[in-house]
């Protein structure tokens, strides 16, 4: 059985793949009974993977800091409310990787 440290390292390594990271965040947003800290934690792990790749722009860092503050204060309720509203309207929010050139 892997230790929590080795699991965490394995997860961070897997999140270096942009498509995997998008699926990871998307799966968190699809949770029917989300724990408030899950989304914040998932985004932090994706950010850590980007930092380890030296691929986190200053702009992304600034946006993350703003979002992290919002998620800390609200637990992500606004984001999950948006997801629920979209689903009630027959839409689905998807997270996809788009390569920037």
Buried (B, 14 or more C-beta within 10 A) or exposed (E): EEEEEEEEEEBBEBBBEBEBBBBBBBEBBBEEEBEBEBBBEBBBBBBBBBEEEEEBEEEEEEEBEEBBEBBEEEBBEEBBEEBEEEEEEEEEBEBEEEEEE
